[in-house]
Amino acid sequence: MGPVGAFFMTLGLPVAVFGLYLFCNKDSCQIYPLKRLLQVKLPPCDQFWHPLAFLICVGWFVANVIIYLIPLGRTVQGSLLRDGTKLTYRINAVYAFILSHIVFVVAYCYYKLSVSFIYHHYLSFVTSAVLLSFILSIYLYARSFRSSALLALGGNSGNFFYDFFIGRELNPRIGAFDWKFFCELRPGLIGWTLINYCMLAAQWEKHGVVSNSMILVCVFQAWYVFDALLFEEAILTTMDIAHDGFGFMLAFGDLAWVPFTYSLQARYLVDHPNHLSWWALAGIVALKLCGYYIFRSSNSQKDQFRRDPFHPSVKNFKTLPTKRGTRLLLSGWWGICRHPNYVGDLMMALSWCLPCGFNHVLPYFYFIYFAVLLIHRQLRDEDNCRGKYGDDWTRYCNIVKWRLLPGIY
């Protein structure tokens, strides 16, 4: 993706988030043919902006910053940077999750706060999140020109549109506050779970009942988020943190894309409630549990091997020595395919969409988008590994032949 692609992605991603609402709402949920796109009726302009929605978004962001700065949890070191330094990170996202959930429950149950406000003013919240993403991205781009900034190799092309989108600075910080690490898991992911609960409350207010499909979606997705926060330290070795700059791509993804596209299933079920039979419920739960087991156990094997290859749980694994002095895993989940964690992730993604039934395709947007994203990420990762390991990577691919699905891909 060059500068032209970055320009259109910067404009197109916000349009996509708004489009999901316009195409799937209480009136209808369908994909329009291209020739009918101009006939889509837009909501009144006042539905796109509400001052209180913007204040809530800003307040939520600031509250998460405050929790991040509270001296709770461990401090750990990140990956070795190319300037020979290691940054320190505070691991306390689980506390943010628990505290925000306690406050939400107390506000709703004790103070009778109308949390369905977000359902009724959804477009205003989307606008606010998009605006915050642009404000943060402009700030990040401007501060990246400080002489002390360590720039990301991929976001320092000299082209404004490309560098703004990809991100120039690798680890923008104010003191110990790391912008990228903070945004990666906290305001967007935790906000996603709270938006789901607001949709659950809206379904109760609208229909007088909460469907088992809504409960399933809320529980599954809250579980997924809590698991990510519980293993917060693991993201320090991911490409997003270790290699990519922090620009509009990640800022928008963290603050707008995640909470307002990933909550599509819960929002859909407010307007299109679906009661699952017991056999359907059992099948979806089984898919989720199986996907989670593959996802978590494969990630745990990889993380444990990286931290301590002589740990009893991985010391007997077969490995391929490389000329770089490192070893590539050939056993466990990583001997079956090259990205078993992606397989588990996709199984969980499908289990979130199935509770919506089969009347409309748009509730499956997340699964389709996520499959494309993971395949692209897998190809990108393999290109990096090919450049990093050379002939050793070719040998590895000859041993572990399948990328994702054994016998298929």
Secondary structure, DSSP 8 states (H G I E B T S, - for coil): --HHHHHHHHHHHHHHHHHHHHHBSSS-B----GGGGGG-----GGGG--HHHHHHHHHHHHHHHHHHHSS-SEEEE----TTS---EEEE-HHHHHHHHHHHHHHHHHTS---TTHHHHTHHHHHHHHHHHHHHHHHHHHHHTTSTT--B-GGG-SS-HHHHHHH-SBSS-EETTEEHHHHHHHSHHHHHHHHHHHHHHHHHHHHHSS--HHHHHHHHHHHHHHHHHHHTGGGGGGSHHHHT---SHHHHHIIIIIHHHHTTHHHHHHHHS-----HHHHHHHHHHHHHHHHHHHHHHHHHHHHHH-TTSTTTTTS-EEE-TTS-EEE-SGGGGT-S-HHHHHHHHHHHHHHGGG-SS-SGGGHHHHHHHHHHHHHHHHHHHHHHHHHTHHHHHHHHHS--SSSTTT-
